[in-house]
Amino acid sequence: MVKAKRSLSQNFLKDKNICKKIIKNTTINDKIVLEIGPGYGFLTDFIIEKNPRKLILVEKDFNLIKHLNTKYKNNNNVEIICLDILNFNLSRFNDLIIISNLPYNLSTKIILYLFNYHKNLSEMILMVQKEVALKFNYNLPKMNKYKFLTKIVSTYNISFEVSPKVFIPQPKVKSSVVKFKLNHNKSNLKKANDFSNKIFKNMRKKIKNNLRLNSNNHLLNMRVNQLSIKELLEIYNFF
């Protein structure tokens, strides 16, 4: 058995019921699915049971790749790729479903990277640290750039919380399974990133001092963390 590597933030899922609950968040049958960091393939087996048209496993740990190659050598529907997901170009896909127990130290970075492919993805069902799940939840007060970008590219919800006890080794934090249902609209992510970088640059300043807009909207006299997501989008429409 390959020992979990702290450097890769590896915590292997071991609970069958949690795997089943994760899978229930989407429809896998005859779809193309990509799993990030499958580890030993524990969750992978539950994905395969739901008959995906194709399952792509992206794993950067070479020792785990050897295990996965042996485990799934007779399954023609499984493609195994040894690569960091942050270096994987997803632009060739359409309606791809991503499922993953993300490494906690990289989960935010990976999610923001995947947002770049919102037109190529259908859904993302991800296990993340509870704190990260809340950071992306645009229905909560105190806006940040993560909530804003999530709203621009997706519909988001937190499905359920997960105890540390279902992992080997046990993390010191609680986890949440979240779902991003990506939209395929013509959202300009470059523009959204530019807007968020400017408006969240100095949270203490009034918005009118962070943005130079030709508008008399009263919201410009507020600070960004005082806004709801609806109000923030109203300002974004002037940008």
C-alpha positions in Angstrom: 0.0 0.0 0.0 1.4 3.4 -1.0 1.8 5.7 2.0 -0.1 9.0 1.9 2.2 11.8 1.1 1.9 15.0 3.2 3.6 17.0 0.4 0.7 16.1 -1.9 -2.0 16.6 0.8 -3.2 13.1 0.4 -6.1 11.8 2.5 -7.6 8.7 1.1 -11.4 8.2 1.3 -12.4 4.8 2.8 -16.2 5.1 3.5 -18.5 3.4 1.0 -21.6 5.4 2.1 -19.8 8.7 1.5 -18.8 7.5 -1.9 -22.4 6.6 -2.7 -23.6 10.0 -1.5 -21.0 11.8 -3.7 -22.1 9.8 -6.8 -25.8 10.6 -6.1 -25.0 14.3 -6.8 -24.8 13.7 -10.6 -25.8 11.4 -13.4 -22.9 9.4 -14.7 -24.4 6.8 -17.0 -23.0 7.3 -20.6 -21.2 10.5 -19.6 -17.5 11.3 -19.8 -16.2 11.7 -16.3 -12.8 12.9 -15.1 -11.6 12.1 -11.5 -8.8 14.2 -10.1 -6.4 12.4 -7.7 -8.1 8.9 -7.6 -5.6 7.5 -5.2 -6.2 3.8 -4.8 -9.4 4.0 -6.8 -11.8 3.6 -3.9 -14.2 6.3 -5.2 -13.3 5.3 -8.7 -15.0 1.9 -8.3 -18.3 3.5 -7.4 -18.0 5.8 -10.5 -17.4 2.7 -12.7 -20.5 1.0 -11.3 -22.6 3.8 -12.8 -21.4 3.0 -16.3 -19.7 6.2 -17.6 -19.0 6.2 -21.3 -15.4 7.0 -20.4 -13.6 7.6 -17.2 -10.4 9.6 -17.2 -8.2 9.4 -14.1 -5.7 12.2 -13.6 -3.1 11.3 -10.9 0.3 13.0 -10.4 1.7 10.4 -7.9 3.7 7.9 -10.1 3.5 5.2 -7.4 -0.3 5.4 -7.4 -0.3 5.4 -11.2 1.4 2.0 -11.2 -1.3 0.7 -8.8 -4.1 2.2 -11.0 -2.6 0.8 -14.2 -2.6 -2.7 -12.6 -6.1 -2.4 -11.1 -7.8 -1.2 -14.3 -5.7 -2.8 -17.0 -8.7 -4.8 -18.2 -11.2 -1.9 -18.3 -11.1 -0.3 -21.7 -13.3 2.6 -20.6 -10.7 3.9 -18.1 -7.9 6.2 -19.3 -5.1 6.9 -16.8 -3.0 10.0 -17.1 0.0 10.8 -14.9 -0.2 14.6 -14.7 -0.8 17.5 -12.5 -4.4 18.6 -13.2 -3.1 22.2 -13.2 -1.2 21.3 -16.4 -4.1 19.5 -18.1 -5.8 21.3 -21.0 -9.6 20.6 -20.9 -10.6 22.6 -23.9 -11.2 19.4 -26.0 -14.1 18.3 -23.9 -17.8 19.1 -23.9 -20.1 18.6 -20.9 -17.3 16.9 -18.9 -18.2 15.9 -15.3 -15.4 16.3 -12.8 -15.5 14.3 -9.5 -12.7 14.6 -6.9 -11.6 14.4 -3.3 -9.3 17.4 -3.9 -6.0 17.8 -2.1 -6.8 20.4 0.6 -3.7 22.5 0.1 -4.5 23.0 -3.6 -8.3 22.9 -3.7 -8.8 26.7 -4.2 -6.2 26.9 -6.8 -7.6 23.9 -8.7 -11.1 25.2 -8.6 -10.1 28.6 -10.0 -8.1 26.8 -12.7 -11.1 24.7 -13.6 -13.3 27.8 -13.9 -11.3 28.7 -17.0 -13.0 25.7 -18.7 -16.6 26.5 -17.6 -17.8 26.2 -21.2 -16.3 22.7 -21.4 -17.6 21.3 -18.1 -21.0 20.2 -17.1 -20.6 19.7 -13.3 -18.0 19.5 -10.7 -18.7 17.4 -7.5 -15.8 18.1 -5.2 -14.8 17.2 -1.6 -13.1 20.2 -0.1 -12.2 21.5 3.4 -15.4 23.0 5.0 -13.7 26.4 5.2 -13.2 26.4 1.4 -16.8 25.3 0.8 -18.0 28.4 2.7 -15.4 30.6 0.9 -17.1 29.9 -2.5 -20.7 30.1 -1.2 -22.1 33.3 -2.8 -25.3 33.0 -0.8 -23.4 33.9 2.4 -22.7 37.6 3.3 -19.2 39.2 3.0 -18.4 39.0 -0.6 -15.0 37.9 -1.8 -13.6 37.2 -5.3 -14.2 33.4 -5.0 -17.9 33.9 -4.4 -18.2 36.4 -7.2 -16.4 34.2 -9.8 -18.4 31.2 -8.7 -21.6 33.1 -9.4 -20.3 34.2 -12.8 -19.6 30.7 -14.0 -21.9 28.4 -12.1 -24.7 27.5 -9.8 -23.3 26.4 -6.5 -24.4 24.5 -3.5 -23.0 22.6 -0.5 -24.4 19.1 -0.5 -23.3 17.7 2.8 -20.5 17.7 5.5 -18.0 14.9 6.0 -16.3 13.8 9.2 -12.5 13.4 9.3 -13.1 9.8 10.4 -13.8 8.6 6.8 -10.2 9.3 5.6 -6.8 7.6 5.9 -5.0 9.5 7.4 -7.6 11.6 9.2 -7.3 15.3 8.4 -7.6 17.8 11.3 -10.5 19.6 9.6 -14.1 18.8 8.6 -14.9 18.5 4.9 -17.8 19.3 2.6 -19.0 17.9 -0.7 -19.9 20.7 -3.0 -21.4 20.9 -6.5 -20.7 23.5 -9.2 -23.2 23.3 -12.1 -21.3 25.2 -14.8 -23.0 27.5 -17.2 -22.0 27.6 -20.8 -22.9 31.2 -21.4 -20.5 33.7 -22.9 -19.3 35.0 -19.6 -16.0 36.9 -20.0 -13.9 35.3 -17.3 -11.0 37.6 -18.1 -13.2 40.6 -17.5 -14.6 39.1 -14.3 -11.1 38.4 -13.0 -10.1 42.0 -13.8 -13.2 43.3 -12.0 -12.6 41.2 -9.0 -9.0 42.1 -8.7 -9.8 45.8 -8.7 -12.9 45.7 -6.5 -11.4 43.4 -3.8 -8.0 45.0 -3.9 -8.7 47.2 -0.9 -11.7 46.0 1.1 -11.7 49.1 3.4 -12.1 51.6 0.6 -15.5 52.5 -0.8 -16.1 50.9 -4.2 -16.0 54.2 -6.1 -12.4 54.5 -4.9 -11.4 51.1 -6.3 -13.3 51.5 -9.5 -13.6 54.4 -11.9 -17.1 54.1 -13.2 -19.4 56.6 -14.9 -22.3 55.9 -12.7 -24.1 57.6 -9.8 -25.3 54.3 -8.4 -25.6 54.6 -4.6 -23.9 51.2 -4.2 -20.6 52.8 -5.2 -20.5 54.5 -1.8 -20.4 51.2 0.0 -17.6 48.8 0.7 -17.5 45.6 -1.2 -18.0 43.3 1.8 -21.2 45.1 2.6 -22.8 44.0 -0.7 -25.0 41.0 -1.5 -24.1 39.0 -4.6 -27.1 40.6 -6.4 -25.7 44.1 -5.6 -22.2 43.1 -6.7 -23.5 41.9 -10.0 -25.4 45.2 -10.5 -22.1 47.0 -10.2 -20.4 44.5 -12.5 -22.9 45.4 -15.2 -21.5 48.9 -15.3 -17.9 47.7 -15.5 
